Amino acid sequence: MSRLLCTLLLSLMAFTANAAIFHASVDRTRISEGETIELTLETNDSTQFGKPDLQPLNELFDVLGTRQVNRLSSGSNGTESSTRWIVTLQPKNSGYVVIPPLTLGDLKSDPVVIYVQESTGADGNQVAPVYITASVDHDTLYVQAQAILTLRIYHSVSLYDDSSLTPLKMPKARIESLGEPRTYETDLNGVRHGVIELRYAIFPQESGKLEIPSQVFTATTVERNSNAYNPFGPRPGKRVRVKSPVIPLQVKGKPADYPANAPWLPARALSLSESWKPEPEQAQLGDSLTRSLTIRAEGLSSAQLQPLPATQVPELRRYPDQPQLSNQTTEQGVIGSREEREALVANREGEITLPEVEVYWWNTGTDKLERTSLPARTFTVSANPTLSPQPSNEAPSSATAINAENPRLWPWQLSTAFFALTTLLGFFLWWRARRQPAVLPSQQDGPSSQDLLDELKRTCLANDSQATRYALDAWARQQPETLADMAARYTPLSEALDGLNGALYSESGQHWQGRNLWLAIRSLPDLDDNEAGTAQEPSPLPPLYPR
């Protein structure tokens, strides 16, 4: 019975994954009265050979044209085919207009809502066959905030493809283009016009008065009645040159009540998020936890987002990676994001608390100060059973061992046992010496100190962080002091070990350079005799590889 249920479930999942779709979308959701939009109908059902029923569109739209595009692609899931119908529509009414669901066989598309803005009438410049307009969404804004400039080039005559527009340059502002130019048609005073629309995001860098300069559009109009076209000569037609108006901007400075120690962030919206790999609740001593903090701001580019506060916790070693910056363009402008990743390694067991992360920013929509934060987080680091404790540096004496086993022994019993053991040990050594030859052949148990040093040099110069880790451990075991003690008394070695730690626990370990570590090992000063015979103080530095 269970096998039958599993088979039915898998069949249902496969049917859902391969289900045919019929999707409807438009190139713009907000237009002016008289303009046209393009409705795209797409399906992946290769069994459909008919065309969509466009009859429901006639009530609210004028259907100006339809074209079909067939696409065939191959991928990991095999060959996939799709069919698109691109329909040019002109709304008959203003306000919110709903494109009704359309049918293709048994398939049905979802409705699409657009907004048609009423026309405000024509000005004096619109009598020309070619003219250009410019507008901004805000003529008053804060310094480094976003203003969106929209340029529209109208032409009631056909143009050759030699048209050009001067680049937008503003020395006191940073400019970013919002996507590729868009083309559509509109009806002005009963005359059909083609429209070329360009949009820019402008970020003023200084407060005060700022002007958006006029842009010059140059093109050649097509003469419909010209029969003297020469492919090797100049194109017949009239050369036109039009300018957009100059737009003044009033740029306000940073508000006085904004925190002085916080970076200036004027945005429409801002959010903070974090992710972990693995989750910190499963952390064990010595594990590397990757924490990702992402800040996302609408109306700011990623270059304007400052670094987030670093994780400063004494119980954690921090190894940061390079931040990841990205920008996304939408109809509302630029959305910038900044992701910061860091590797965190706990150096003790128990509870660890990460402090709260907060960001102050100025909401340009409500014109007030906002605060976005991630709450403090507490997690527990458990013991790692795979890590064994370090052996003691001093072996207990014979008397101490006997006292530990039987603390009630009398002194004369202890002395008798001690002398008996030493007598037997001396007799055994004498008997063993009688059986050995006069000169013992030299034996070597494992590699020599010089071989280990040569291997350490080879791995360091090869920039292999993992191999250097094992070679360094093998070399340090033959030294009179621990690696932490060497780093405590020699600063270059301590810095080189921190670099090796970062390479081992960070995702950028492949860029580690081992030359500094080798130079620190070679230039390590010798340990004095009196220092070698005394007990070493515990080093304040954490071990290279926590256990």
C-alpha positions in Angstrom: 0.0 0.0 0.0 2.8 2.4 0.9 4.6 1.6 -2.4 1.5 2.5 -4.3 1.1 5.8 -2.5 4.7 6.7 -3.2 4.2 5.9 -6.9 1.1 8.1 -7.1 2.9 11.0 -5.3 5.9 10.8 -7.7 3.6 10.8 -10.7 1.7 13.8 -9.3 5.0 15.7 -8.8 6.2 14.9 -12.3 2.9 16.0 -13.7 3.1 19.3 -11.8 6.7 20.0 -12.9 5.8 19.4 -16.6 2.4 21.2 -16.5 1.8 23.6 -19.3 1.7 27.3 -18.6 0.2 30.3 -20.3 1.7 33.6 -18.9 0.8 37.2 -19.7 3.0 40.2 -19.0 3.4 43.8 -20.2 6.5 46.0 -20.8 5.1 48.8 -18.7 2.4 49.0 -16.0 2.1 52.9 -16.0 1.5 54.8 -19.2 0.0 58.1 -20.3 -3.2 58.5 -22.3 -2.6 57.8 -26.0 0.5 55.7 -25.5 0.8 52.0 -26.5 2.0 49.0 -24.5 3.2 45.6 -25.6 1.4 42.5 -24.1 3.5 39.3 -24.2 1.6 36.0 -24.1 3.9 32.9 -23.7 3.3 29.2 -23.4 5.6 26.1 -23.2 2.9 23.7 -24.5 4.2 22.4 -27.8 0.9 20.6 -28.5 -0.9 24.0 -29.0 -1.0 24.9 -32.7 -3.6 27.7 -32.5 -3.5 31.3 -31.5 -4.8 33.0 -28.4 -8.3 34.4 -28.4 -7.8 38.2 -28.4 -11.5 39.0 -28.7 -11.8 40.0 -25.0 -9.3 42.9 -25.6 -11.5 44.8 -28.1 -13.7 46.2 -25.4 -11.0 48.2 -23.6 -8.1 48.3 -26.1 -7.3 48.9 -29.8 -5.2 46.0 -31.0 -2.7 47.6 -33.4 -0.6 44.6 -34.3 0.4 41.0 -33.4 3.6 39.0 -34.1 4.6 35.5 -33.1 8.0 34.3 -31.9 8.9 30.6 -31.6 11.9 29.6 -29.4 13.7 26.3 -29.0 16.4 25.7 -26.4 18.2 22.6 -25.0 19.4 22.2 -21.4 19.9 19.7 -18.6 16.2 18.9 -18.7 16.3 18.2 -22.5 14.9 20.2 -25.3 12.4 22.9 -24.3 10.2 24.9 -26.7 8.1 28.0 -26.1 5.9 30.3 -28.2 5.3 34.0 -27.7 2.7 36.3 -29.1 3.6 40.0 -28.8 0.5 42.2 -29.0 0.6 46.0 -29.4 -2.3 47.6 -27.5 -3.6 51.2 -27.0 -6.0 51.7 -24.1 -9.4 53.4 -24.8 -9.9 54.7 -21.2 -7.8 56.3 -18.5 -7.3 55.2 -14.9 -6.8 51.6 -13.9 -7.4 49.2 -16.8 -7.5 45.4 -16.5 -6.2 43.3 -19.3 -8.7 40.4 -19.0 -7.7 36.7 -18.9 -7.1 35.2 -22.4 -7.5 31.6 -23.5 -5.3 29.3 -25.6 -7.1 26.0 -26.0 -7.6 24.7 -22.4 -5.0 27.2 -21.0 -5.9 30.5 -19.4 -3.7 33.5 -18.5 -3.9 35.7 -15.4 -5.3 39.2 -15.6 -2.9 42.2 -15.7 -3.6 45.6 -14.2 -2.1 48.8 -15.8 -2.6 52.5 -15.0 -3.4 55.0 -17.7 -2.7 58.6 -16.7 -4.9 61.3 -18.2 -3.2 63.6 -20.7 -2.6 67.2 -19.5 -2.7 68.7 -22.9 -0.1 69.8 -25.4 2.3 72.7 -25.0 3.7 74.9 -27.8 6.8 72.7 -28.5 4.6 69.7 -29.5 3.9 71.1 -32.9 7.4 70.2 -34.1 7.9 66.8 -35.8 10.8 66.0 -33.3 11.1 67.4 -29.8 12.4 66.3 -26.4 11.1 66.6 -22.8 12.8 66.2 -19.4 11.3 65.7 -16.0 12.4 64.6 -12.5 10.5 62.8 -9.7 11.8 65.2 -7.0 13.0 68.8 -7.6 14.0 69.1 -3.9 16.0 66.3 -2.3 18.8 65.6 0.3 22.5 65.4 -0.6 23.4 62.0 -1.9 19.8 61.0 -2.2 18.3 59.7 -5.5 16.5 61.8 -8.1 15.2 60.1 -11.3 15.5 62.0 -14.6 13.3 60.9 -17.5 14.0 62.0 -21.0 11.4 61.4 -23.7 12.1 62.0 -27.4 8.9 62.4 -29.5 8.9 62.2 -33.3 5.9 62.2 -35.6 8.1 61.4 -38.6 10.4 58.4 -39.3 14.0 58.7 -38.3 17.2 57.0 -39.7 19.3 55.0 -37.4 22.0 57.7 -37.1 20.3 59.5 -34.2 22.5 60.4 -31.2 22.0 62.0 -27.7 24.7 63.8 -25.9 25.9 62.0 -22.7 24.6 63.4 -19.4 27.5 64.9 -17.4 27.2 66.6 -14.0 30.5 67.3 -12.1 28.8 67.7 -8.8 26.6 64.5 -9.0 27.0 60.8 -9.7 24.9 59.4 -12.5 23.7 55.9 -13.2 21.7 54.8 -16.2 18.5 52.9 -15.4 18.5 50.2 -18.1 18.3 50.4 -21.9 16.2 53.0 -23.8 12.6 52.0 -24.3 10.5 52.7 -27.4 6.8 52.9 -27.8 4.1 55.0 -29.5 1.6 57.6 -28.3 -1.2 59.7 -29.8 -0.9 63.4 -29.3 -3.6 65.7 -30.6 -4.6 63.0 -33.1 -1.1 62.6 -34.4 0.8 59.3 -33.9 4.2 59.8 -32.3 7.1 57.4 -31.7 8.7 57.8 -28.2 12.2 57.0 -27.1 12.5 57.0 -23.3 15.7 57.1 -21.3 15.9 57.2 -17.5 18.8 58.1 -15.2 19.4 58.1 -11.4 21.1 61.2 -10.2 22.9 61.4 -6.8 24.0 65.0 -5.9 27.2 65.1 -3.9 27.0 68.7 -2.7 24.1 70.7 -1.1 22.8 73.9 -2.6 21.4 74.7 -6.1 22.1 72.2 -8.8 21.1 72.2 -12.5 20.5 69.3 -14.8 22.0 70.5 -18.1 20.0 70.3 -21.4 20.6 67.3 -23.6 20.9 67.5 -27.3 19.3 65.0 -29.6 20.4 64.9 -33.3 18.8 62.8 -36.0 17.9 62.7 -39.7 14.2 62.5 -40.7 13.1 60.3 -43.6 11.5 62.0 -46.6 8.7 59.9 -47.8 8.5 61.4 -51.3 12.3 61.3 -52.0 13.3 59.1 -54.9 16.9 60.3 -55.2 18.4 57.9 -52.6 22.1 57.3 -53.2 23.7 54.4 -51.2 27.1 56.0 -51.5 26.1 59.5 -50.7 24.4 61.3 -47.8 21.0 60.1 -46.8 18.1 62.1 -48.1 16.2 63.9 -45.4 16.4 66.8 -43.0 18.9 67.0 -40.2 17.2 68.0 -36.9 18.7 69.0 -33.6 16.6 69.6 -30.5 17.4 70.4 -26.8 15.8 69.4 -23.6 15.1 72.1 -21.0 17.4 72.8 -18.1 16.0 71.5 -14.8 17.0 73.1 -11.5 17.3 71.1 -8.3 17.4 72.2 -4.7 19.7 69.9 -2.7 19.4 70.0 1.1 22.2 69.2 3.5 22.2 66.5 6.1 19.6 67.2 8.9 21.0 68.5 12.2 19.3 65.7 14.3 21.0 62.9 12.3 23.6 61.0 14.5 27.1 62.5 14.0 28.9 59.1 14.2 26.6 57.3 11.8 27.2 57.2 8.0 24.7 59.3 6.0 22.1 57.0 4.3 19.2 58.8 2.6 16.9 56.0 1.2 13.3 55.2 0.6 13.6 51.8 2.4 16.4 49.9 4.1 16.6 46.4 5.5 19.1 44.2 7.3 19.3 40.4 7.2 21.7 37.6 8.3 22.4 34.0 7.5 24.6 31.3 9.0 26.4 28.3 7.6 26.1 26.1 9.6 23.6 27.2 12.2 25.4 28.5 15.4 23.2 26.4 17.7 25.1 23.3 16.4 28.6 24.8 17.0 31.3 22.8 18.6 34.7 23.9 19.8 37.0 24.4 16.9 34.3 24.7 14.2 34.3 27.5 11.7 31.0 29.4 11.4 30.3 31.6 8.4 28.1 34.6 9.1 26.7 36.7 6.3 25.2 40.2 6.9 23.3 41.9 4.1 22.2 45.5 4.0 19.7 46.4 1.2 18.7 50.0 0.4 16.2 51.4 -2.1 17.3 54.7 -3.6 21.0 54.1 -2.9 23.7 52.4 -4.9 26.0 49.7 -3.3 28.9 52.1 -3.4 27.1 54.4 -0.9 26.6 51.6 1.7 29.3 51.7 4.4 30.8 48.6 6.0 28.7 47.1 8.8 30.1 47.0 12.4 32.6 44.2 12.8 31.8 41.3 15.2 34.0 42.1 18.3 33.6 39.2 20.7 36.5 38.1 22.9 35.4 34.4 22.7 35.5 34.4 18.8 38.3 34.7 16.3 37.2 36.7 13.3 38.4 36.2 9.7 36.5 38.5 7.3 36.1 38.0 3.5 35.8 40.7 0.8 32.3 42.3 0.7 30.0 41.5 -2.2 28.4 44.6 -3.8 25.5 44.5 -6.3 23.0 47.0 -7.8 19.5 46.3 -9.2 17.6 48.8 -11.4 13.8 49.0 -11.2 11.1 51.5 -12.2 11.7 53.3 -8.8 15.4 53.6 -9.4 18.5 51.8 -8.0 18.4 49.2 -5.2 21.9 48.7 -3.8 23.0 45.8 -1.6 26.2 44.9 0.3 26.9 41.5 1.7 29.7 41.0 4.3 30.8 37.5 5.2 33.2 36.4 8.0 34.4 33.2 9.5 34.0 32.9 13.3 35.9 30.3 15.4 35.2 29.9 19.1 38.2 29.6 21.4 36.2 28.3 24.4 33.1 26.3 25.4 29.9 27.8 26.8 27.5 30.6 25.9 28.6 33.3 23.5 26.5 36.4 22.9 26.8 38.4 19.6 25.9 42.1 20.1 23.0 43.9 18.3 23.7 45.2 14.8 22.0 48.6 14.2 22.0 51.0 11.2 20.6 54.6 11.3 19.2 56.0 8.0 17.0 58.9 6.8 13.7 57.9 5.3 13.2 60.2 2.3 9.6 59.3 2.0 8.5 60.3 5.5 11.4 62.7 6.0 12.4 61.4 9.4 15.2 59.4 11.1 14.8 55.6 11.1 16.7 52.8 12.9 16.9 49.2 11.6 18.6 46.6 13.7 19.3 42.9 14.1 18.7 41.7 17.7 21.5 40.3 19.8 22.0 36.5 19.5 23.2 34.0 22.1 24.3 30.5 21.3 26.1 27.7 23.1 29.4 26.2 22.0 29.6 22.5 23.0 32.7 20.3 23.5 34.1 18.5 20.5 34.6 14.8 21.2 37.1 14.5 18.3 39.5 16.8 20.0 41.7 15.1 22.8 43.1 17.1 25.7 46.8 18.1 25.6 49.1 15.9 27.6 50.7 17.3 30.7 54.3 18.6 30.3 55.5 17.2 33.6 55.3 13.5 34.4 54.4 12.7 38.0 57.2 11.3 40.2 57.2 7.7 41.5 56.3 8.7 45.0 53.4 10.8 43.9 52.1 8.0 41.8 52.3 5.5 44.7 50.6 8.1 47.0 47.8 8.5 44.5 47.1 4.8 44.3 47.3 4.1 48.0 47.4 7.3 50.1 47.5 5.4 53.4 50.9 3.7 53.0 53.4 4.2 55.8 56.8 6.0 55.1 58.8 2.8 55.8 56.7 0.9 53.2 57.3 3.5 50.6 61.0 3.6 51.2 61.3 -0.2 51.0 59.4 -0.3 47.8 61.5 2.5 46.3 64.8 0.8 47.1 63.6 -2.6 45.8 62.5 -1.0 42.5 65.8 0.8 42.1 67.8 -2.4 42.9 65.9 -4.4 40.3 66.2 -1.6 37.7 70.0 -1.4 38.3 70.3 -5.2 37.9 68.3 -5.2 34.7 70.4 -2.4 33.2 73.6 -4.2 34.1 72.3 -7.5 32.6 71.2 -5.7 29.4 74.6 -3.9 29.1 76.4 -7.2 29.2 74.4 -8.5 26.2 75.0 -5.4 24.0 78.0 -5.0 21.7 80.6 -2.4 22.7 79.4 0.1 20.1 75.8 0.4 19.2 74.9 1.1 15.5 73.3 4.5 15.0 69.6 4.3 14.6 67.2 7.1 13.5 63.5 6.9 14.5 61.8 9.1 12.0 62.9 12.2 10.1 65.6 14.5 11.4 65.1 18.1 12.4 66.8 19.3 9.2 64.4 17.2 7.1 61.4 18.6 8.8 62.8 22.2 8.4 63.3 21.6 4.6 59.7 20.2 4.3 58.4 23.3 6.1 60.3 25.6 3.7 59.0 23.7 0.7 55.3 24.0 1.8 55.6 27.7 2.7 57.2 28.7 -0.6 54.6 26.6 -2.4 51.8 28.7 -0.6 50.0 25.5 0.5 48.3 26.4 3.7 47.1 22.9 4.6 50.4 21.2 4.0 52.2 24.0 5.9 49.9 23.3 8.9 51.1 19.7 9.2 54.8 20.5 8.4 54.7 23.2 11.1 53.3 20.9 13.7 55.9 18.2 13.0 58.8 20.7 13.2 57.4 22.3 16.4 57.3 19.0 18.2 61.1 18.7 18.0 61.7 22.2 19.5 62.4 22.9 23.1 59.4 25.2 23.5 55.9 25.3 22.1 54.8 27.2 19.0 52.7 29.5 21.1 55.7 30.4 23.3 57.8 31.1 20.1 55.0 33.4 18.8 54.8 35.2 22.2 58.5 36.2 22.2 58.8 36.9 18.5 56.2 39.3 16.9 56.9 38.6 13.2 56.1 34.9 13.9 52.9 35.8 15.7 51.7 37.9 12.7 52.6 35.2 10.3 50.6 32.6 12.3 47.6 34.9 12.3 47.8 35.1 8.5 48.0 31.3 8.3 44.9 31.1 10.7 43.0 33.3 8.4 43.9 31.2 5.4 42.7 28.0 7.1 39.3 29.3 8.3 38.5 31.8 5.6 37.0 31.1 2.1 39.9 33.0 0.5 42.6 30.6 1.7 43.8 29.9 -1.8 45.4 33.4 -1.9 47.7 32.8 1.2 51.4 33.6 0.7 53.8 31.6 2.9 57.0 33.6 2.4 56.4 35.7 5.5 56.0 32.6 7.7 59.2 31.0 6.4 61.2 34.2 6.9 59.8 34.4 10.5 60.9 30.8 11.2 64.4 31.4 9.7 64.9 34.6 11.7 63.5 33.2 15.0 66.1 34.1 17.7 67.6 31.2 19.7 66.3 30.4 23.1 68.8 31.1 26.0 69.9 28.2 28.1 68.5 29.7 31.3 65.2 30.3 29.5 65.1 26.7 28.1 65.4 25.2 31.6 62.7 27.3 33.3 59.0 26.6 33.0 57.2 28.7 30.4 54.5 31.1 31.4 51.1 30.5 29.7 51.0 32.4 26.4 48.2 35.0 26.0 47.9 34.0 22.3 45.3 31.4 21.2 46.7 28.1 19.8 47.2 27.9 16.0 44.7 25.0 15.7 42.1 24.9 18.5 41.4 21.4 19.8 
